[in-house]
Amino acid sequence: MELVALWKYAIPPVAGAIIGYFTNDIAISMLFRPYQARFIGKFKIPFTPGLIPANQARLAQKISDTIMGSLLTPQELQNLAKRLLQTERVEAAITWLLKMASKQIKEDRQQRTNSIVSNILRDLFSDSLPRLIKALARRGDFLEEQINQIFDKILLEFQLSDIQAKQLSDWLLDTLLPPNVLRLYIINFLTDRNIQVIDDIFREKTSGTYWVVANLFGVKNSLVRLRSFCLDEQEIANTRLQEVVLSLEVRAKIRNWLKRSSLVSLPVETIKQLRITSQEVVRLYLQEKGDIVLHKFGKTIDWDKVAGILINRLQSSAAVSGSLGAVSKELALILERYLEEDLEKIVEKAIPILSIDQVIIARVNSTSPEELELAIQGIVKSELQAIVNLGGILGLVVGILQSILMIFTTNI
């Protein structure tokens, strides 16, 4: 009887602890399991599938609403973007990109960069630049300052060297004005009218001994004979003209004159007018023919070769390497100023584009119940076990209280 009485009072605490423990454990398991619905014939067994698998779509929507409503609000995304896009980070990122681009150019085996730069130079010099110059040349002040600088610094003080003066004088006398050409000029100049005019001037304008010679003998007969001589005796006339040039040292005199000549010796007003004329000539030439000349000139250049030389030079340039930091900093500052003004608008536009809420919903829906259970239990495993243990403890306490109540009832 004592053993039966002992079991009578011991069973409630033990049963309560077991029931409380396993009830909570089953309840927690029913949150996730079974993963699929169970059927008896056509009748679906209640509470299948588990609570979370059965409501996974609603759970995904609730998680998305919670995250977007409380965690990833537009203001929070702006703060996140500001922390991410700090000037130092942006500058470092731009520097890295520039270095990677430079490295990619160096490792370009197919010369794509060379081809791109070549096409840009070809379009710029052969097409874009000629049209631009032709348009700008319509302005009255186009290249005014530059032409003045060239005129003042180069043309105004330019003087031929001794070799240049000699070459130019030789060209004048040997190519431009050889004896045969001089003879033809004399013949063309000594027309009947010109001879008569010269004779009349000598008769009217001279005085003294020259007047006597001019009126008694005149120059008309001499000039007529000179013209006849140049016409009838061509070879002899050419030889005599050559001898006159040599005797008078015309070549040396022209060379000395060319060496001493410069625009500085001209009057100030003449220089000013020359400067204005130079501007006008250059402007009109560029306006009328500049685009044609530049276009044809651009067609004669091997732009692929020029682009290759330019790229190689830039790759080895210390100035380019040293300027990466400065360029990165400037670009980062520009981006920072832009973001200060438009970051809020950018975030507002980015949120619908990114569709973060839909990404969250899709991710939760695509997660299998097994993975979802493992994920949740991985986070709150100790808390869930504590609930199970608490159920056992509460069941034990209730059983003890029930046993105590039974003892007092029996004694009474």
C-alpha positions in Angstrom: 0.0 0.0 0.0 2.8 2.4 0.7 4.3 1.7 -2.7 1.0 2.3 -4.4 0.5 5.5 -2.5 4.0 6.6 -3.4 3.3 6.0 -7.2 0.0 7.8 -6.7 1.8 11.0 -5.6 4.8 10.6 -8.0 3.0 10.0 -11.2 1.5 13.6 -11.6 4.9 15.4 -11.5 6.5 12.8 -13.8 3.5 12.8 -16.2 3.3 16.6 -16.1 7.0 17.0 -16.9 6.8 14.5 -19.8 3.6 16.0 -21.2 4.9 19.6 -20.9 8.2 18.8 -22.4 7.0 16.8 -25.4 3.9 19.0 -26.0 6.2 22.1 -26.6 8.6 20.0 -28.6 5.8 18.8 -30.8 4.3 22.3 -31.1 7.7 23.7 -32.2 8.1 20.8 -34.7 4.7 21.6 -36.1 5.9 25.0 -37.0 8.0 23.4 -39.7 6.8 19.9 -40.2 5.5 18.1 -42.1 6.9 19.9 -45.0 4.2 18.7 -47.3 0.4 18.2 -46.8 -0.7 14.7 -45.7 -3.9 13.1 -46.9 -6.1 10.2 -45.9 -7.8 9.4 -49.1 -9.0 12.8 -50.3 -9.2 14.2 -46.8 -6.3 16.4 -45.8 -5.0 15.8 -42.3 -5.3 19.0 -40.2 -2.1 21.0 -39.5 -0.3 19.6 -42.5 1.9 21.0 -43.8 3.5 22.8 -40.9 2.6 26.3 -40.0 5.5 28.0 -41.7 5.5 25.9 -44.9 1.7 26.5 -45.2 2.1 30.2 -44.8 5.5 30.7 -46.5 4.1 33.3 -49.0 2.6 35.4 -46.2 5.8 35.0 -44.2 7.8 36.2 -47.1 5.5 39.2 -47.6 5.7 40.0 -43.8 9.5 39.7 -43.8 9.7 42.0 -46.8 7.3 44.6 -45.3 9.2 44.5 -42.0 12.6 45.0 -43.6 11.5 47.7 -46.1 9.3 49.4 -43.5 11.7 49.4 -40.6 15.2 48.5 -41.7 15.7 49.6 -45.3 13.8 52.8 -45.4 14.7 55.4 -48.0 16.4 57.5 -45.3 18.4 54.5 -44.1 19.4 53.7 -47.7 20.5 57.3 -48.1 22.6 57.0 -44.9 24.0 53.7 -46.1 24.9 55.2 -49.5 26.5 58.2 -47.8 28.7 55.9 -45.7 29.5 53.8 -48.7 30.2 56.8 -51.0 32.5 58.7 -48.7 35.1 60.8 -50.6 38.0 58.6 -49.6 36.3 55.4 -50.7 35.2 56.9 -54.0 38.6 58.3 -54.6 40.2 54.9 -53.9 37.7 53.2 -56.2 38.3 55.6 -59.0 42.1 55.3 -58.6 41.7 51.5 -58.8 39.6 51.7 -61.9 42.1 54.1 -63.6 45.0 51.8 -62.8 43.0 48.8 -64.0 42.2 50.6 -67.2 45.9 51.5 -67.7 46.9 47.9 -67.1 44.3 46.7 -69.5 45.6 49.0 -72.2 49.1 47.7 -71.7 47.9 44.1 -71.9 45.8 44.8 -75.0 46.9 42.1 -77.4 44.3 42.9 -80.1 45.1 46.6 -80.1 41.5 47.5 -79.6 42.5 50.7 -77.7 44.8 51.7 -80.5 42.0 51.3 -83.0 39.6 53.3 -80.8 42.1 56.2 -80.3 42.9 56.1 -84.0 39.3 56.5 -85.0 38.8 59.3 -82.5 41.8 61.2 -83.9 40.8 60.6 -87.5 37.3 61.9 -86.8 38.5 64.8 -84.8 41.2 66.0 -87.2 39.6 65.0 -90.6 36.0 65.8 -89.9 35.1 67.5 -86.6 38.0 70.0 -86.4 37.7 71.3 -90.0 33.9 72.0 -89.5 34.6 73.7 -86.2 37.4 75.9 -87.6 35.2 76.9 -90.6 32.4 77.9 -88.2 34.7 79.8 -85.9 36.4 81.5 -88.8 33.2 83.5 -89.4 33.9 85.4 -86.2 35.8 88.6 -86.6 38.1 88.0 -83.6 39.0 84.4 -84.5 42.6 83.6 -83.8 43.2 87.4 -83.4 45.4 87.1 -80.3 47.3 84.1 -81.7 48.1 85.7 -85.1 49.2 88.8 -83.3 51.6 86.8 -81.2 53.0 85.0 -84.2 53.3 88.3 -86.1 55.0 90.1 -83.2 57.3 87.3 -82.0 58.2 85.7 -85.3 57.4 87.6 -88.4 58.2 91.1 -87.2 61.7 90.3 -86.0 62.5 87.6 -88.6 65.7 88.0 -90.6 67.2 85.6 -93.1 70.5 84.0 -92.4 73.4 84.4 -94.8 72.8 80.9 -96.3 69.1 81.6 -96.6 69.7 85.0 -98.2 72.1 83.4 -100.7 69.7 80.7 -101.5 66.9 83.1 -102.0 69.0 85.5 -104.2 70.1 82.6 -106.3 66.5 81.5 -106.7 65.5 85.0 -107.8 68.2 85.4 -110.4 68.4 81.8 -111.6 64.7 80.7 -111.6 62.5 83.8 -111.3 64.6 86.3 -113.3 67.1 84.6 -115.5 68.6 86.6 -118.5 66.0 85.3 -121.0 63.1 86.4 -118.7 64.7 89.8 -118.1 65.0 90.2 -121.9 61.4 89.4 -122.3 60.5 91.9 -119.6 62.5 94.6 -121.4 60.8 93.8 -124.7 57.3 93.9 -123.1 58.1 97.1 -121.3 59.5 99.0 -124.3 56.3 99.4 -126.2 56.0 102.4 -128.6 53.9 104.3 -126.1 56.3 103.7 -123.2 59.2 104.8 -125.3 57.4 107.9 -126.3 56.5 108.7 -122.7 60.1 108.2 -121.5 61.4 110.4 -124.4 58.9 113.2 -123.6 59.8 113.2 -119.9 63.5 113.4 -120.6 62.9 116.4 -123.0 60.7 118.2 -120.5 62.1 117.4 -117.1 65.9 117.6 -117.7 68.1 120.7 -117.7 71.6 121.7 -118.6 73.8 119.3 -120.4 71.2 116.5 -120.0 68.6 118.8 -121.7 70.9 119.3 -124.6 71.5 115.6 -125.0 67.8 114.8 -124.6 66.6 117.3 -127.1 69.4 116.9 -129.7 69.7 113.2 -129.6 66.8 112.0 -127.5 66.4 108.6 -125.9 63.7 107.3 -128.2 66.2 106.1 -130.8 68.3 104.3 -128.2 65.3 102.6 -126.6 64.0 101.5 -130.0 67.4 100.0 -130.9 67.6 98.3 -127.5 64.2 96.7 -128.1 65.3 95.6 -131.6 68.5 94.2 -130.3 66.6 92.1 -127.7 64.2 90.9 -130.3 66.7 90.1 -133.1 69.8 89.0 -131.1 68.3 86.8 -128.4 71.3 84.8 -127.5 73.7 87.7 -127.5 71.2 89.9 -125.6 70.9 87.1 -122.9 74.7 86.9 -122.7 75.0 90.7 -122.3 72.4 90.8 -119.6 74.2 88.0 -117.8 77.4 90.0 -118.0 75.7 93.1 -116.7 74.3 91.1 -113.7 77.8 89.8 -112.9 79.5 93.2 -113.4 77.1 95.0 -111.2 77.3 92.3 -108.6 73.5 92.2 -108.5 73.5 88.8 -106.8 75.6 90.0 -103.8 73.6 93.2 -103.5 70.3 91.3 -103.4 71.8 88.9 -100.8 72.9 91.7 -98.6 69.6 93.5 -98.9 67.7 90.3 -98.0 70.0 89.8 -94.9 69.3 93.4 -93.7 65.6 93.4 -94.4 63.0 92.8 -91.7 59.5 94.1 -91.0 60.9 96.1 -88.0 62.4 98.7 -90.5 58.9 99.5 -91.9 56.9 102.4 -90.6 54.7 101.8 -87.5 51.5 102.4 -89.5 52.5 100.0 -92.2 53.3 97.3 -89.5 49.8 97.8 -88.0 48.2 97.5 -91.3 50.2 94.4 -92.1 49.0 92.9 -88.8 45.4 93.6 -89.6 45.9 92.3 -93.2 47.5 89.1 -91.8 44.5 88.4 -89.6 42.1 89.0 -92.4 44.0 86.8 -94.8 44.3 83.9 -92.4 40.6 84.2 -91.3 39.3 84.3 -94.9 41.6 81.4 -96.0 40.4 79.2 -93.1 36.8 80.2 -93.8 36.9 79.4 -97.5 39.5 76.6 -97.7 40.6 75.6 -94.2 38.2 72.7 -93.9 39.3 71.3 -97.3 43.0 71.6 -96.5 42.7 70.1 -93.0 40.5 67.3 -94.4 42.9 66.4 -97.1 45.9 66.7 -94.7 44.1 64.4 -92.3 43.7 61.8 -95.0 47.5 61.7 -95.5 48.3 60.8 -91.9 48.6 57.3 -90.7 46.4 57.7 -87.6 46.9 54.1 -86.5 50.7 54.8 -86.2 50.0 58.1 -84.5 47.6 56.5 -82.0 50.2 53.8 -81.2 52.9 56.3 -80.5 50.5 58.4 -78.4 49.4 55.5 -76.3 53.0 54.2 -75.8 54.0 57.7 -74.8 51.2 58.1 -72.3 51.8 54.7 -70.8 55.4 55.6 -70.0 54.7 59.1 -69.0 55.4 60.0 -65.4 53.0 62.9 -65.6 50.1 60.6 -66.4 51.0 58.2 -63.6 51.4 61.0 -61.2 48.1 62.6 -62.2 46.0 59.6 -61.4 45.6 60.6 -57.8 44.7 64.2 -58.7 42.2 63.1 -61.3 40.7 60.6 -58.9 40.3 63.2 -56.2 38.7 65.7 -58.5 36.3 63.1 -59.9 35.5 62.1 -56.3 34.8 65.7 -55.3 32.6 66.2 -58.4 30.6 63.0 -57.5 30.3 64.1 -53.9 28.9 67.5 -54.9 26.5 65.8 -57.2 25.3 63.3 -54.6 24.8 66.1 -52.0 22.2 67.6 -54.3 20.6 64.6 -55.9 21.2 61.6 -53.6 17.6 61.6 -52.3 16.2 61.6 -55.8 18.7 58.9 -56.9 17.7 56.6 -53.9 14.0 57.2 -54.7 14.5 56.1 -58.3 16.8 53.3 -57.3 14.4 51.6 -54.9 11.8 50.7 -57.5 14.5 49.7 -59.9 16.3 47.4 -57.4 12.9 45.9 -56.3 14.5 44.9 -53.0 11.1 43.9 -51.5 10.5 41.5 -54.4 14.0 40.1 -54.1 13.3 39.3 -50.4 9.9 37.7 -51.2 11.4 35.7 -54.0 14.3 34.6 -51.9 12.1 33.5 -49.0 9.6 31.7 -51.3 12.4 29.9 -53.1 13.9 28.6 -49.8 12.8 25.0 -49.1 11.0 24.3 -45.8 14.0 22.2 -44.7 16.4 25.1 -45.4 14.0 27.5 -43.7 13.8 25.3 -40.6 17.6 24.9 -40.5 18.0 28.7 -40.9 15.6 29.5 -38.1 16.8 26.9 -35.7 20.4 28.0 -36.5 19.4 31.4 -35.2 17.2 30.5 -32.2 18.0 26.9 -31.5 18.9 27.6 -27.9 15.8 29.7 -27.4 13.6 26.9 -28.9 15.2 24.3 -26.7 14.6 26.5 -23.7 10.9 26.7 -24.5 10.8 22.8 -24.7 12.7 22.6 -21.4 10.4 25.2 -19.9 7.3 23.1 -20.9 8.8 20.2 -19.0 9.5 22.3 -16.0 6.0 23.8 -15.9 4.5 20.3 -16.3 6.7 19.1 -13.4 5.6 22.0 -11.2 1.9 21.5 -12.0 2.3 17.8 -11.2 3.9 18.6 -7.9 1.2 21.0 -7.0 -1.4 18.4 -7.9 0.3 15.8 -5.7 0.5 18.2 -2.8 -3.2 19.0 -3.3 -4.0 15.2 -3.3 -2.0 14.8 0.0 -3.9 17.5 1.8 -7.2 16.2 0.5 -6.5 12.7 1.7 -5.5 13.9 5.1 -8.6 15.8 5.5 
